[in-house]
Amino acid sequence: MKRSDRELGMDRAITRRDFISGVGVAVTGSALAGPWTGSRFARAAQVAQSESPAAAGASGLEQEAAYYPPAATGMRGGGSFEVAHALRNGARWDDLGPEAETGERYDLVVVGGGLSGLAAAYFFRKEVGPEARILVLDNCDDFGGHATRNEFRSGDRTLLMNGGTINIEDLSAYDEPSQAMIRELGIDVGRYTEFHDAELYPSLGLRRGIFFDEETFGVDRLVVGQDGLELRELLAKMPLSEPARRDIARLHEARVDYLPGRSLAEKTGALRRMSYLQFLTDLVEVDAGVLPFLQTWRQGYWAIGSDALPAEIARVTGFPGFQGMGMPGSKPSEGFFPENTPTSAQYFRFPDGNASLARLLVRSMIPASAPGSSAEDIVMARFDYAQLDRDGAPVRIRLNSTAVHVRHVGDNESSREVEVTYVRSGQARRVRGGACVLACYNAMIPYMCPEFPEAQRTALSYALKAPKVYTSVLIRNWRAFQRLGLREAFCPGSYHDSVGLNDPISMGEYRCPRTPDEPMVLHLSRVPLAPGLPAPEQWETGMLELQITTFEVFEREVRDQLGRMLSGGGFDPARDIEAITVNRWPHGYIFGYDPTTEEVAWTSEWPVRERPWLRARQPFGRIAVANSDAANNAMTEAAFSQAHRAIRELLGDR
Ligand SMILES: Cc1cc2nc3c(=O)[nH]c(=O)nc-3n(C[C@H](O)[C@H](O)[C@H](O)COP(=O)(O)OP(=O)(O)OC[C@H]3O[C@@H](n4cnc5c(N)ncnc54)[C@H](O)[C@@H]3O)c2cc1C
């Protein structure tokens, strides 16, 4: 082991997995190293093999009392990929013998147990009644899809973090059926201020900061935003050249129309066609020293850097430089140290992010799966995974099960039944349903449903997914953050582009850390990209990176970055890190693709000649398409609204 690894604590026996209520298996980072060994599927199999060989059998590893994915550390996210990728690569499960028949028959089979699939089951049950028989299949070891929960233990304390999707950004953007569902689940967004201690971090003097790394900026330096300091005073603290500082100030302050004499439509068209980086270099003509600083600005939000983000998107989402362009709708820049305030009065988030939405949906349909009855008590409710797939239960959720073929029984037009083949524990099985909702990824459907019309399969294949990584790190205490006056940092050149304390939210029995002596979970974000390439190629490269990166690489980067960034506050990565969970999302945000222009459709309103996602989501007989891909909108509201539309299509005027 290299000395630096020892200093970083790579040899420390931290808890990288602690999910078997007392029977936990402490694994060191190197034991988890190896491509994909940390995938949810591999992890579930690993548990089954190491602790309970019998559990890996057909009866189902979820029946084991030890089965509790939210507390799994190590690698998470992304789901079982082996079967899905084999399908993409040509494997077929069409000629199965009678042993594949389960004999199960449901009113509805849902493929995908993310927020969209769970909402589809919810809407169907609401419409048809509690006697409706529904099966939800998901390839992951947990339900929720992007809505994943990371649960940590430190001493006798439970600490939570979102592993994927975070918040209801603005409930008023949700359609009425989705808003009604949120209310029925017991969520009152108006009560968010009761749970969120907005005063805690300001009362401790914590603010936002920027960490400049030596490799990119010549020196490691943390600059924390300070009250009362002017932009220029803050810039003076940053390790940037004088021309770069001058140009950043100019970018924020100058009211210049960089496209003079053009009409509004011409300006908008020009900004759509150029990247924000081109805007900076060609129109604002900033010094080259500005670019490394702004390349990754808000990359975590858009899942792409400034080199490929259209300047028009930058303009309407608060990037600096557009204040003098005379274009309505330009969002003013909030500066580099914006306050962490919710963006709307209809904002809501749970301590584990939108994972609690998934948990509420599951408990509402399978009450035996978790105790409690309110949106508050869901936060600490321990789910009993053995209850998810019980014989005779009206709603069943079958995890670790990848659907590989969905087709009508008999003629597509007149058929009254859909047959769904899925693979679980290496074995193919078949169930039948009166209808089926595909709440998985659009791009997978052409392989799963070769019977779909060719034009629809082509349209489905145009969905682009951007990869993301959320890493959760449990630390012994957050005194270093207090000493540095830091709550969250943008890290323009580092492996993770942001590092921050979890939002201080206490709900029900859950108490967030309130003093710096308590343990804390940090949220780190990374978008694996290849700057310089067109966005779709960057995302493809990033997905590949996620496939080959070992846990060990993530761990070393986490330790190195935190150690360097927080050294001024006395943080020691070898001593202070207690656990790490890496949530990989190779199939993260959805973006559309316009085949006529071969460009990315950045939002559902982005002007494109064709909207392939509308053609892609057409119902095919008794099979309907849900999921956020179907709206070309990566937000949770799209996952819900598409679920409702799919169910309406299947049920018609019933
Ligand atoms: C990192 C991240 C952060 C986000 N943050 C926010 C946020 O703060 N606010 C917000 O509104 N939105 C956010 N989003 C977007 C939001 O999470 C999504 O819109 C929503 O969760 C998508 O739900 P879904 O069910 O459509 O898809 P998914 O969550 O992807 O669920 C699809 C499920 O189907 C499964 N599946 C796929 N193929 C098969 C198959 N063949 N057989 C069985 N199962 C299959 C997948 O494994 C997955 O579990 C975020 C997304 C990501 C990735």
The ligand as an SDF file (V2000), in Angstrom:
LIG
                    3D

 53 58  0  0  0  0  0  0  0  0999 V2000
  -29.3460   11.5040   -9.0810 C   0  0  0  0  0  0  0  0  0  0  0  0
  -30.7390   11.9890   -9.3800 C   0  0  0  0  0  0  0  0  0  0  0  0
  -31.2650   13.0560   -8.6580 C   0  0  0  0  0  0  0  0  0  0  0  0
  -32.5590   13.5070   -8.9270 C   0  0  0  0  0  0  0  0  0  0  0  0
  -33.0810   14.5340   -8.1830 N   0  0  0  0  0  0  0  0  0  0  0  0
  -34.3530   14.9360   -8.3940 C   0  0  0  0  0  0  0  0  0  0  0  0
  -34.9580   15.9080   -7.5490 C   0  0  0  0  0  0  0  0  0  0  0  0
  -34.3510   16.3820   -6.6050 O   0  0  0  0  0  0  0  0  0  0  0  0
  -36.2450   16.2740   -7.8120 N   0  0  0  0  0  0  0  0  0  0  0  0
  -36.9610   15.7270   -8.8370 C   0  0  0  0  0  0  0  0  0  0  0  0
  -38.1410   16.0620   -9.0190 O   0  0  0  0  0  0  0  0  0  0  0  0
  -36.4130   14.7980   -9.6490 N   0  0  0  0  0  0  0  0  0  0  0  0
  -35.1460   14.3830   -9.4450 C   0  0  0  0  0  0  0  0  0  0  0  0
  -34.5980   13.4040  -10.2170 N   0  0  0  0  0  0  0  0  0  0  0  0
  -35.4360   12.8040  -11.2510 C   0  0  0  0  0  0  0  0  0  0  0  0
  -36.4370   11.8290  -10.6460 C   0  0  0  0  0  0  0  0  0  0  0  0
  -35.7780   11.0580   -9.7300 O   0  0  0  0  0  0  0  0  0  0  0  0
  -37.0190   10.9430  -11.7040 C   0  0  0  0  0  0  0  0  0  0  0  0
  -37.8330   11.6910  -12.5570 O   0  0  0  0  0  0  0  0  0  0  0  0
  -37.8830    9.8200  -11.1780 C   0  0  0  0  0  0  0  0  0  0  0  0
  -37.4160    9.2620   -9.9850 O   0  0  0  0  0  0  0  0  0  0  0  0
  -37.9360    8.7790  -12.2700 C   0  0  0  0  0  0  0  0  0  0  0  0
  -38.7720    7.7350  -11.8800 O   0  0  0  0  0  0  0  0  0  0  0  0
  -39.0490    6.5730  -12.9110 P   0  0  0  0  0  0  0  0  0  0  0  0
  -39.8640    5.5730  -12.1840 O   0  0  0  0  0  0  0  0  0  0  0  0
  -39.5720    7.1380  -14.1810 O   0  0  0  0  0  0  0  0  0  0  0  0
  -37.6120    5.9910  -13.2780 O   0  0  0  0  0  0  0  0  0  0  0  0
  -36.5610    5.2240  -12.3730 P   0  0  0  0  0  0  0  0  0  0  0  0
  -36.4250    5.8330  -11.0570 O   0  0  0  0  0  0  0  0  0  0  0  0
  -35.3360    5.0930  -13.2230 O   0  0  0  0  0  0  0  0  0  0  0  0
  -37.2140    3.8040  -12.1720 O   0  0  0  0  0  0  0  0  0  0  0  0
  -37.2630    2.8400  -13.1870 C   0  0  0  0  0  0  0  0  0  0  0  0
  -37.0870    1.4910  -12.5410 C   0  0  0  0  0  0  0  0  0  0  0  0
  -37.2770    0.4860  -13.5110 O   0  0  0  0  0  0  0  0  0  0  0  0
  -36.2890   -0.4950  -13.3340 C   0  0  0  0  0  0  0  0  0  0  0  0
  -36.1620   -1.2320  -14.5770 N   0  0  0  0  0  0  0  0  0  0  0  0
  -35.6220   -0.8250  -15.7500 C   0  0  0  0  0  0  0  0  0  0  0  0
  -35.7120   -1.8040  -16.6720 N   0  0  0  0  0  0  0  0  0  0  0  0
  -36.3190   -2.8590  -16.0550 C   0  0  0  0  0  0  0  0  0  0  0  0
  -36.6820   -4.1680  -16.4820 C   0  0  0  0  0  0  0  0  0  0  0  0
  -36.4560   -4.5910  -17.7240 N   0  0  0  0  0  0  0  0  0  0  0  0
  -37.2650   -5.0000  -15.5750 N   0  0  0  0  0  0  0  0  0  0  0  0
  -37.5120   -4.6030  -14.3150 C   0  0  0  0  0  0  0  0  0  0  0  0
  -37.1940   -3.3580  -13.8770 N   0  0  0  0  0  0  0  0  0  0  0  0
  -36.6030   -2.5020  -14.7360 C   0  0  0  0  0  0  0  0  0  0  0  0
  -35.0650    0.3260  -12.9440 C   0  0  0  0  0  0  0  0  0  0  0  0
  -34.0580   -0.4140  -12.3370 O   0  0  0  0  0  0  0  0  0  0  0  0
  -35.6880    1.3160  -11.9900 C   0  0  0  0  0  0  0  0  0  0  0  0
  -35.7340    0.8060  -10.6740 O   0  0  0  0  0  0  0  0  0  0  0  0
  -33.3170   12.9080   -9.9560 C   0  0  0  0  0  0  0  0  0  0  0  0
  -32.7740   11.8350  -10.6900 C   0  0  0  0  0  0  0  0  0  0  0  0
  -31.4940   11.3780  -10.3960 C   0  0  0  0  0  0  0  0  0  0  0  0
  -30.9350   10.2360  -11.1790 C   0  0  0  0  0  0  0  0  0  0  0  0
  1  2  1  0
  2  3  1  0
  2 52  2  0
  3  4  2  0
  4  5  1  0
  4 50  1  0
  5  6  2  0
  6  7  1  0
  6 13  1  0
  7  8  2  0
  7  9  1  0
  9 10  1  0
 10 11  2  0
 10 12  1  0
 12 13  2  0
 13 14  1  0
 14 15  1  0
 14 50  1  0
 15 16  1  0
 16 17  1  0
 16 18  1  0
 18 19  1  0
 18 20  1  0
 20 21  1  0
 20 22  1  0
 22 23  1  0
 23 24  1  0
 24 25  2  0
 24 26  1  0
 24 27  1  0
 27 28  1  0
 28 29  2  0
 28 30  1  0
 28 31  1  0
 31 32  1  0
 32 33  1  0
 33 34  1  0
 33 48  1  0
 34 35  1  0
 35 36  1  0
 35 46  1  0
 36 37  1  0
 36 45  1  0
 37 38  2  0
 38 39  1  0
 39 40  1  0
 39 45  2  0
 40 41  1  0
 40 42  2  0
 42 43  1  0
 43 44  2  0
 44 45  1  0
 46 47  1  0
 46 48  1  0
 48 49  1  0
 50 51  2  0
 51 52  1  0
 52 53  1  0
M  END
$$$$
